[in-house]
Amino acid sequence: MTPSEPPCQAPPPCQGPPPRRGVVFDIKRYAINDGPGIRVAIFFKGCNLHCAWCHNPEGISPRMEKMYTRSRCIGCGTCVSVCPERAITLTVHGIRTDAGRCKLCSRCADACPSKAVELSGIAMSVGQIMEIIEKERVFFEQSGGGVTFSGGEPLLQSGFLTDLLDACGRQGIHRAVDTAGNVNTGLLLEIAARTDIFLFDLKMMDPVLHEKWTGVGNDLILANLCTLAASGARIIIRIPLIGGVNDSEENIRKTAEFIAGLQCKPKEVNLLPYHAVAQNKYLKLGRPEAFELFQTPDDDTRARSIAIFSEYGITASTGG
């Protein structure tokens, strides 16, 4: 080597691909209705169903969204002053945002002293979420709980979901996935290999009515539920019970017949009666006209549904 030649240097070590990030819109601690025991529920943003009764409308779009609570607003104008796009104005009816100019930079939400402005949807890493999960481990161990990945539809962010399931598996944390089943069958089975229990949402049996109320047919959903059951996966089937939509004796009986034919054991059903909590969320999203009010099934309807499932050897209960 001549004096003018630079000394040999080892090549930089291979860094590998950057860690995946996902978009979540809520993290609920001490969750008792999202699988067995006390759990942390992670809500992934984005869904490929558009259920008319959806109680998490902020989880449908995969994109970040701005939410505004008029009753919290103190009219201080801080959000107006910090907005770099000048997309916000203060009126007698509260703030107004020009969606065409807003870049969702979060400065207004970060600056709002009363938390009247929020952003639904934040990009997080596996490490950030695992840090939150680890803090709750004592409650998992005492209650037989764990982590539930919900949404939205968590399988639409399959890479991120896989990384989280693997990370939880390495730590011995019980894993549940809440899905509507409207996904690729191969992908569903890949997730099943990393999942301790599925919470599988089953809306209704009639394919025409299913498309009317959710925006999609149910052929793939039913086929995926059959395949998942045949794989040996543990499944709890969750049925949103919507008055005037799917609470008829005919639909409940057809649903019970279908579930009775599945290969999974035990056969468990959670009935989730409709509630109107989404109305306030549509107001926050600035889309009050999109909210549709449904009936909450009465006690007799719930009891009748549970009795029908029992006829087919299926354990059904309200909630869960």
N, C-alpha and C positions, 0 to 999 in steps of 0.2 A: 504494500500500500504506500503510495507516494504521500508526501506531506500535504498535498493539495486535496487528497481524497478524504471525505468525511468518514469518521469511524462507523463501523457496522452497527446497525441498530436492529434489535428484534422487532418483528412486526407487532402492532398493537394487539392485545388479546381480543378474541371474538366476543363481542358484547351480547350477541343474540338479539332476538326481536324485542322491542320495548314491551313492557307489560300492558296487557289489554285493559281498557277502561270501559265502563258501561254507564248508562244513564238511568238513574233511579229518581223516583219522585217522592218517596217517603220511606222512612225506616221506623218501624213500630216496635218498641221494647215492651216486655211483659205482655205479649200477645197471647190470649187464651182461646181464641177462636180460629186459629190458623194451623191446626194440627195438634198432636198430643202434648200435654204438659205446657209449661211456660216457654215461650219462644221469642226470638227476634224475627220479625217479618220484614223482608226486604222487597220493596215494590219496584219492579222494573217498568220503565216507561215504554209505551208502544203496544198496541193490540191490533190484531187483524179481524176482530169481531167488533160490531158496533151495536151492542145490546141496548135496546130502547130504555131499559131500566137501570143501566150501569150506575153503580154508586161511586165509581172512581173515574168520572169523565176526564179528569186531569191526567189519567194514565193512558188514554187512547192514542193521542198523537205521540210519535217518537221524538218530537222536537220539544225544546224548552218552551214554556208558556208563562205569560205574566198573569198573576192573579191579584185582584184588588178587593179589599174588604172595606166598603164605604163606612161601616159603623166604627171602624178603628181609626179612620183618618181624622187628624186634628187640624188639618188645613194649614200646616206650617209652611208649605211650599218648598221644603228641602229637596224633594224629588225633582221639582222643576229646575232648581238652581244647579243640581249636579248632573243633569242629563246632557251629555255631550252632543246629542243629535237634536236637541230642542224638540223632542217628540211629546213632551208632557205639558199640559196646561191645567191650571187650577180654576175650577168653575164653582158655582153655587151648589152644584150637584156632586162635588168631589173632583178628583182628577180625571182627566181624559188623556188617553194615549193614542197617538197617531201610529197605527200598526205599520204603516208603510215606511216610517222613519225610524221606528224603534229597532235597535240592533240586539236587544236582550243582553246588554252588557252587565246587568245586575247592579249598576251603581245606585239606582233609585232604591232598590230593595235593601242594599247594604246600608244606605244612609237613612232610611225611614225610621224615625224614633219610635213609632207606635206599631211597627210591623204591619201596616196596612197594605203594603206592597210586598208581594212574595214572588219568587220564580219557582215554577213547578218543573223540576228536572235539573239534575246536577250530575256532571261527569265525575265518577269516582273510580279509584283503582281497587284492585283486589285487596291490597294491603290496608287501605283506608277502611274498607268494610270489615275485614277480619279483625282490625283493632277494636271496632265497635262490638263485634260478636264476642271476642275474647273477654270483654268486661262483664258479659252476662253469663259466663259459664257456670257460676255458682248456682244460678237459678235453673239451668238445664239439668244439672246433676241432682238437684233436690227434687225436681218435678218430673223427670223423664222427658224433658222438652228438647229444644234444639233450635234450628234455623229453618225458616220457610221462605222460599223464593217465590214471589207472587208478582202480580202486575195489575193491569196490563197482561201481557203474555211473555213470561220470562224466556221462553224458548226462541223468541225472535232475536234475542241477544245471546245466541247459543255459545259462542266462544267465551264470552265473559262468564256466563252461567257455568260452563264446564270448569273454568279456572277456579271459581268459587267453590263448587262442589268438591273438586279435588283438594282444595286447601282445607275445607272443613273435614273431609275424610281423613287427611293426614293428622288432624288434631282430635279425631274420634268424636266429632260433633254430629249429632243426628240431623239428617238432611231431608227436608220435605220440599216438593215442587208442586205448586198450584198451577194447573194448565187447563185451557179450554180444549186442547187436543187438536186444534186446527193447524197442524204442522206436518212436516215431512215425517213419514213413519220411521225411516232409518235413523233420523236425528232423535226422535222420541226414544228409540231403543238405546241409542248411545247415552242419552241422559239417564235412562233407567239403570244402566250399569253403575251409575254414581249416586243413585238416589235411594234413600231408605223407605220412603213412602210418597205416593202421589195423592194429591187432592185434585180429583178430576171433575171439572165442571160439566154437568149434563143439563142442557136447557130444556129440551122437549124432543118428542119423538117424530112428530109430523114434519117432513122435510120442507114442505111449502111454508108452514107457519114458522119454522125455524129460520128460514131465509127472510121472511117478513119482519121478524122481530130482532134478528141479530145481523142481518146483512149477508149471511152466508148459509149454504146448505149444510146438512149434518152427515152426509155420507162418509166423508173422511174422518170426522170426529168419532162416529160410531165404530168405523173399521179400526181406528187407532185404539179405541178403548178395548175392543176385542183382542187385538194383538198384544196390547200391554198386559191384559189379564192373563193371556196364554203364556206370556214370558215368565210368569211367576212373581211379577212385581206386586207389592202390597199397595192397595188402592182404597181410598175413601172417596166415594162418589158424592159430590155436593150438588144439590139441586136448588137454584134460586126459585122460591115459590112465589109466583106473581099472580095476584088476583085477576081473574078474567083472561089470563094468558095461558098458563100451563098448570093451573091448579084443579082442572076438571078431573072427575073420576076416570074418564076415558084415558086421558094422558098419563095419569098416575099409574093406572093398571098396565098400560102398554110399556111404561118405563120399568115397572116391576118385572114384567115378563122378560124384557130384554136383559136386565141386570141378573135375573135368576139364571139365565143361560150362559153367563160369563164363567170363565174357569177360575176366577180369583176366589180365595177364601181367606178370612171370613168376608161376607158381603155386608158392607157398611154404607149407610146413606146418611148424610147430614142435610136436613131441610133448612134453607136459609130464607125466612120470610122477608118479603119486600119491605123496605123502609125508604122514606123520602129524603134522606140526608143529602142526596146529590143536588137538591134544589139550590142550596146555598153555594155549592161549588160551581154550578153553572152561572150564578150571579157573579161570583169572583172572577170567572173566566170571561165575563162580558157577553155571555150567550144565554140569557134567561129564557129566550124563546125556544131553545133546544130541549128544555126540561119537559118531560112528560110524566104526569102523575098517574100512578097505578094504585090498585087496591092492595091492602095488606090482608092476606088470608086470615079468617077468624079462627078461633080455637077449634071449632067443630071441623073445619076443613083440614087443619093440621092433624087432628086426631084421626080423621078418616084416612088421610094419606098414610100415616104411620101404620094403621090397621091393615091397609091394603098391602103394604110392603111386608108386613108380618105374615100375611097369607102365603107369601112366596118364599118364606124362610129368610127374609132380609131384615137385619136390625136397622131401624131408622130412628132418628132423633132430631129434635129441633136444635139448631145451632151447631157449633163445632167448627 
